[in-house]
Amino acid sequence: MSKPKVVKDYDKLTDAVKEQIKLVYPRGFAHHLVSFTNRDGEKKMGLPFETEEFYYLIRMTSVRAERIIEDDDDFEDGMLKTDVLEDYSEKYDDVDALSLNANDDNEFDIVDPDTLDDDD
């Protein structure tokens, strides 16, 4: 059985879904947007995100995607802060659906910058 498809604005998502989206897209949303056609036949842009219950297309333009990241205290210089990433990773460790959203942005190791040599 296929999942229901939900087209929704980012601001109308629950905090839990927003936090999971940040885990999936820790380097921002803008370069992950896809185009889709809405019910009225208009071309729109959205961010794909899948949960166990739904397949979301979160409506946003690339400008809106960049502004969301700029205005969000969980991000710094376009990247999800390390402590936030660690907190959300622990909080949603048991959410299997996050693996359905794998992309190049979430394929990296968490590194404590204090442990790096100056040469790194």
Secondary structure, DSSP 8 states (H G I E B T S, - for coil): ----EEEEEGGGS-HHHHHHHHHH-TT-SGGG-EEEE-TTS-EEEEEEEE-SS-EEEEE--HHHHHHHHHH-TTEETTEE-HHHHHHHHHHTTT-GGGGGG--GGG-S----GGGS-TT-
